[in-house]
Amino acid sequence: MSVLVYTESEEGNFKKIALEAVSYAKGIAEMMETTVTAIAVNGGDASQLGTYGADKVLEVSNDKLSKFNAEAYADVIAQAAKAEDAKVVVLTSSANAKFMAPLIAVNLEAGYVPNVTELPAGTSPFKVKHSVFTNKAFATTEITTHVKVIGLAKNAFGLKEKSAAATSEAFSPQLSEDDFSVKVVSVDKATDKVTIADAEIVVSGGRGLKGPENWGMIEELAETLGAATACSKPVSDMGWRPHSEHVGQTGKPVASNLYIAIGISGAIQHLAGINSSKVKVVINNDPEAPFFKAADYGIVGDAFEVVPQLTEKLKAFKAQNA
């Protein structure tokens, strides 16, 4: 028996959310007095997973799985869970993981709870706390099935080093043509930029920037902070920024450690998508902007004056501490 954790990777490198999931799985394993088995599909250095608590790594190397395919990946993870007699399967809350989680749950006849924010209150009964209603509230749910599938909310648990030595072994799942009924033709993504999904800091702009020609100061601030850039829905709808940067209830969810909103009024749909961010900073020239009610810190002022000054101060601070 073990706790199985799926570790997402990209271009041979494990994502931060994958390492966080391993840390979380180790916490559950300690409660259940068992071990952690990580499964990596065309992943990177398996020893890295041991640093965060994996006792064993199942390494899957298969060219057919070079591009993410929900049905195929779900089948691989379900086969690994059965092979390891895993009673708990830990996933992240990435878009890919949310896509395949129900498929895994059906295959394993398991209960599935997404957006889990902390370790179970207990394992008998097995109760987990998770966010609901687009992060406006929390619920505690008991999973009564023999196998449990958990989707860990981003930045909910953090990275906890265990410095364990993980053993590795090859795992060759049986894949059928039915697993590839959907074909991935191509994948388009931004390069040389921090992605919203992996970002610790997100700098986001709205209509208050007046036009796409003014986005340079957003990108400069983001580069200074090592952050990802994002935008509100009206901005992407007007074509100022690509839809891949749209965050909010109908866009990409954000659960960063720091979210900086510049020139965004704070409509309820936008707040619903970024509410899981730990610290929210708002820069807006309208003191009545709804976003200020949700902000941890707010600056009432002209973004065209505030942002360049903030960027210069940050650059000076970095230079002094280099």
C-alpha positions as CSV (number, residue, x, y, z in Angstrom):
1,M,0.0,0.0,0.0
2,S,1.2,3.5,-0.8
3,V,0.2,7.1,-1.6
4,L,0.6,7.7,-5.3
5,V,1.3,11.2,-6.6
6,Y,1.4,12.3,-10.2
7,T,4.3,14.7,-10.9
8,E,3.8,17.0,-13.8
9,S,6.7,18.0,-15.9
10,E,7.5,20.2,-19.0
11,E,10.4,19.7,-21.3
12,G,12.1,17.3,-18.8
13,N,11.7,19.6,-15.8
14,F,9.3,19.0,-12.9
15,K,7.0,21.8,-12.2
16,K,6.8,23.5,-8.8
17,I,3.2,22.3,-8.4
18,A,4.5,18.8,-8.8
19,L,7.0,19.1,-6.0
20,E,4.4,20.7,-3.8
21,A,2.1,17.7,-4.5
22,V,4.9,15.3,-3.5
23,S,5.3,17.3,-0.2
24,Y,1.6,17.0,0.4
25,A,1.6,13.2,-0.4
26,K,4.4,12.7,2.1
27,G,2.2,14.4,4.7
28,I,-0.6,12.0,4.1
29,A,1.7,9.0,3.9
30,E,3.1,9.9,7.4
31,M,-0.5,10.0,8.7
32,M,-1.2,6.6,7.2
33,E,2.2,5.2,8.1
34,T,3.0,4.2,4.5
35,T,5.2,5.3,1.7
36,V,5.0,7.7,-1.3
37,T,5.3,6.5,-4.8
38,A,5.6,9.2,-7.5
39,I,4.8,8.6,-11.1
40,A,6.6,10.7,-13.8
41,V,5.7,10.6,-17.5
42,N,8.8,11.5,-19.6
43,G,9.9,13.5,-16.5
44,G,13.2,14.9,-15.3
45,D,15.7,14.0,-12.6
46,A,13.9,11.5,-10.3
47,S,16.2,12.2,-7.4
48,Q,14.6,15.7,-7.1
49,L,11.4,14.0,-6.1
50,G,13.1,12.2,-3.3
51,T,14.1,15.6,-1.9
52,Y,10.4,16.4,-1.2
53,G,9.4,13.0,0.2
54,A,9.0,10.4,-2.6
55,D,10.2,6.9,-1.6
56,K,9.9,5.4,-5.1
57,V,9.5,6.9,-8.6
58,L,7.8,5.0,-11.4
59,E,9.4,6.4,-14.6
60,V,7.3,6.2,-17.7
61,S,9.2,6.8,-21.0
62,N,6.9,6.6,-24.0
63,D,7.0,8.8,-27.2
64,K,3.2,8.4,-27.5
65,L,2.9,10.4,-24.3
66,S,5.2,13.2,-25.4
67,K,2.1,15.5,-25.6
68,F,-0.5,15.5,-22.8
69,N,-3.6,13.4,-23.6
70,A,-6.1,13.2,-20.7
71,E,-7.4,9.7,-21.5
72,A,-4.0,8.2,-22.0
73,Y,-2.5,9.9,-18.9
74,A,-5.5,9.0,-16.8
75,D,-5.1,5.3,-17.9
76,V,-1.4,5.4,-17.0
77,I,-2.0,6.8,-13.5
78,A,-4.8,4.4,-12.8
79,Q,-2.7,1.4,-13.8
80,A,0.1,2.7,-11.5
81,A,-2.4,3.1,-8.6
82,K,-3.5,-0.5,-9.0
83,A,0.0,-1.8,-9.3
84,E,1.1,0.0,-6.1
85,D,-2.2,-0.7,-4.3
86,A,-2.5,3.0,-3.7
87,K,-5.3,4.0,-1.4
88,V,-4.8,7.7,-2.1
89,V,-3.9,9.4,-5.4
90,V,-2.7,13.0,-5.2
91,L,-2.9,15.3,-8.2
92,T,-2.4,19.0,-8.6
93,S,-5.1,21.5,-9.6
94,S,-3.6,22.4,-12.9
95,A,-5.9,22.5,-16.0
96,N,-4.5,19.2,-17.2
97,A,-5.0,17.5,-13.8
98,K,-8.6,18.7,-13.5
99,F,-9.3,17.4,-17.0
100,M,-8.1,13.9,-16.2
101,A,-9.0,13.6,-12.5
102,P,-12.6,12.4,-13.2
103,L,-11.3,9.8,-15.6
104,I,-9.0,8.5,-13.0
105,A,-11.7,8.5,-10.3
106,V,-14.1,6.5,-12.6
107,N,-11.4,4.0,-13.4
108,L,-10.5,3.4,-9.8
109,E,-14.1,3.8,-8.5
110,A,-12.8,6.5,-6.3
111,G,-14.2,9.7,-4.7
112,Y,-12.6,12.9,-6.0
113,V,-12.2,16.2,-4.2
114,P,-10.5,19.1,-6.0
115,N,-9.0,22.3,-4.6
116,V,-7.9,20.7,-1.4
117,T,-6.1,23.3,0.9
118,E,-4.6,21.3,3.7
119,L,-3.9,17.8,5.0
120,P,-6.9,15.6,6.0
121,A,-8.3,16.3,9.5
122,G,-8.1,12.5,9.9
123,T,-7.8,9.3,7.8
124,S,-10.5,7.4,9.6
125,P,-12.8,8.9,8.6
126,F,-11.0,10.6,5.7
127,K,-12.0,14.3,5.7
128,V,-10.4,17.0,3.6
129,K,-10.9,20.8,3.6
130,H,-11.3,22.4,0.1
131,S,-12.4,25.7,-1.4
132,V,-15.8,26.0,-3.0
133,F,-17.9,28.6,-4.8
134,T,-15.0,30.0,-6.8
135,N,-12.9,30.3,-3.6
136,K,-15.5,32.3,-1.6
137,A,-15.9,29.6,1.0
138,F,-14.5,26.4,2.4
139,A,-16.1,23.0,2.9
140,T,-15.0,19.8,4.7
141,T,-15.8,16.6,2.7
142,E,-15.6,13.0,3.8
143,I,-14.4,10.6,1.2
144,T,-15.9,7.2,1.9
145,T,-14.6,5.2,-1.1
146,H,-11.8,2.6,-0.8
147,V,-9.5,4.7,-3.0
148,K,-9.4,8.5,-2.7
149,V,-8.4,11.0,-5.4
150,I,-7.3,14.4,-4.2
151,G,-6.6,17.6,-6.2
152,L,-4.3,19.9,-4.3
153,A,-4.9,23.6,-4.6
154,K,-1.9,25.6,-5.9
155,N,0.3,27.2,-3.2
156,A,-1.9,25.6,-0.5
157,F,0.7,23.4,1.1
158,G,4.1,24.7,0.1
159,L,7.4,22.9,-0.5
160,K,8.7,20.8,2.4
161,E,12.1,19.1,2.0
162,K,12.5,15.6,3.4
163,S,15.9,14.8,1.9
164,A,14.9,11.1,1.3
165,A,16.6,8.9,-1.3
166,A,14.1,7.8,-3.9
167,T,14.5,4.5,-5.7
168,S,13.5,4.5,-9.4
169,E,12.1,1.8,-11.6
170,A,10.7,1.7,-15.1
171,F,7.0,1.4,-15.5
172,S,5.5,0.3,-18.7
173,P,1.7,0.7,-18.8
174,Q,-0.5,-1.1,-21.3
175,L,-1.9,1.5,-23.7
176,S,-4.6,0.9,-26.2
177,E,-5.7,2.8,-29.3
178,D,-8.8,3.8,-27.4
179,D,-6.6,5.9,-25.1
180,F,-5.7,8.1,-28.1
181,S,-9.2,8.7,-29.6
182,V,-8.3,12.4,-29.3
183,K,-5.2,13.5,-31.1
184,V,-3.1,16.5,-30.1
185,V,-2.1,18.2,-33.3
186,S,0.0,21.0,-32.0
187,V,0.7,23.0,-28.8
188,D,1.2,26.8,-28.9
189,K,2.7,28.4,-25.9
190,A,4.7,31.5,-25.0
191,T,8.4,31.0,-24.7
192,D,11.0,32.7,-22.4
193,K,8.3,33.9,-20.1
194,V,7.0,32.9,-16.7
195,T,3.7,31.2,-17.1
196,I,0.6,32.2,-15.1
197,A,0.2,28.6,-13.9
198,D,3.7,28.4,-12.4
199,A,4.2,32.1,-11.3
200,E,4.7,33.1,-7.7
201,I,4.0,36.7,-8.7
202,V,1.5,37.9,-11.3
203,V,1.3,41.5,-12.6
204,S,-2.0,42.2,-14.3
205,G,-3.4,45.1,-16.2
206,G,-6.8,46.4,-17.1
207,R,-8.6,49.0,-19.2
208,G,-7.1,51.7,-17.1
209,L,-3.9,51.3,-19.2
210,K,-5.8,52.9,-22.1
211,G,-4.2,50.8,-24.8
212,P,-1.8,48.0,-25.8
213,E,0.9,50.5,-26.5
214,N,1.2,51.2,-22.8
215,W,1.8,47.5,-21.8
216,G,5.6,48.0,-21.8
217,M,5.5,49.3,-18.2
218,I,3.6,46.1,-17.1
219,E,6.1,43.9,-18.8
220,E,9.0,45.8,-17.3
221,L,7.6,45.6,-13.8
222,A,6.9,41.8,-14.3
223,E,10.5,41.3,-15.6
224,T,11.9,43.1,-12.6
225,L,9.9,40.9,-10.2
226,G,10.4,37.7,-12.2
227,A,6.6,37.6,-12.6
228,A,4.0,36.5,-15.2
229,T,1.9,39.1,-17.0
230,A,-1.9,38.9,-17.1
231,C,-4.9,41.0,-18.0
232,S,-8.6,41.4,-17.3
233,K,-11.3,40.0,-19.7
234,P,-12.1,43.4,-21.4
235,V,-8.5,43.8,-22.3
236,S,-8.3,40.4,-24.0
237,D,-11.7,40.9,-25.6
238,M,-10.4,44.1,-27.2
239,G,-7.4,42.4,-28.5
240,W,-4.9,44.4,-26.5
241,R,-3.4,41.2,-25.0
242,P,-3.7,37.5,-26.0
243,H,-6.5,35.4,-24.4
244,S,-3.9,33.2,-22.8
245,E,-3.3,36.1,-20.4
246,H,-6.9,36.5,-19.4
247,V,-7.4,35.7,-15.7
248,G,-10.7,35.6,-13.8
249,Q,-13.7,33.4,-13.4
250,T,-14.0,32.8,-17.2
251,G,-10.2,32.9,-17.8
252,K,-7.3,31.3,-16.0
253,P,-7.5,31.0,-12.2
254,V,-4.6,32.6,-10.3
255,A,-3.3,31.4,-6.9
256,S,0.0,33.3,-6.7
257,N,1.7,34.5,-3.6
258,L,1.5,38.1,-4.9
259,Y,-1.1,39.5,-7.4
260,I,-0.6,43.1,-8.5
261,A,-3.7,44.6,-10.3
262,I,-3.1,47.8,-12.3
263,G,-5.9,49.7,-13.7
264,I,-8.5,46.9,-13.0
265,S,-11.7,48.0,-11.4
266,G,-12.3,44.6,-9.8
267,A,-15.5,43.1,-11.2
268,I,-16.9,40.1,-9.3
269,Q,-15.9,37.8,-12.2
270,H,-12.3,38.9,-12.0
271,L,-12.1,38.7,-8.2
272,A,-13.5,35.1,-8.3
273,G,-10.6,34.0,-10.4
274,I,-7.8,35.6,-8.4
275,N,-9.2,35.2,-4.9
276,S,-6.9,32.4,-4.0
277,S,-3.8,34.7,-4.3
278,K,-2.3,35.2,-0.9
279,V,-1.5,38.9,-1.2
280,K,-3.3,41.3,-3.5
281,V,-2.0,44.8,-4.4
282,V,-4.2,47.2,-6.3
283,I,-3.1,50.4,-8.1
284,N,-6.0,52.4,-9.4
285,N,-6.8,56.2,-9.7
286,D,-10.4,55.6,-8.6
287,P,-10.7,55.3,-4.8
288,E,-14.1,53.8,-5.1
289,A,-12.9,50.9,-7.3
290,P,-14.4,47.6,-5.9
291,F,-11.0,46.0,-6.0
292,F,-9.8,48.0,-3.0
293,K,-12.3,46.1,-0.8
294,A,-10.6,42.8,-1.7
295,A,-7.0,44.2,-1.6
296,D,-4.4,43.7,1.1
297,Y,-2.6,46.8,0.0
298,G,-3.9,49.6,-2.2
299,I,-2.4,52.6,-4.0
300,V,-4.7,55.4,-5.1
301,G,-2.9,57.1,-8.0
302,D,-2.2,57.3,-11.7
303,A,-0.7,54.0,-12.9
304,F,1.4,55.9,-15.4
305,E,3.1,57.7,-12.5
306,V,3.1,55.0,-9.8
307,V,4.2,51.9,-11.8
308,P,7.4,53.5,-13.3
309,Q,8.4,54.7,-9.9
310,L,7.7,51.3,-8.3
311,T,9.8,49.6,-11.0
312,E,12.7,51.9,-10.4
313,K,12.6,51.4,-6.7
314,L,12.5,47.7,-7.1
315,K,15.5,47.8,-9.5
316,A,17.5,49.9,-7.1
317,F,16.6,47.4,-4.3
318,K,17.7,44.5,-6.3
319,A,21.0,46.2,-7.3
320,Q,21.8,46.9,-3.7
321,N,21.1,43.3,-2.6
322,A,22.8,41.6,-5.6
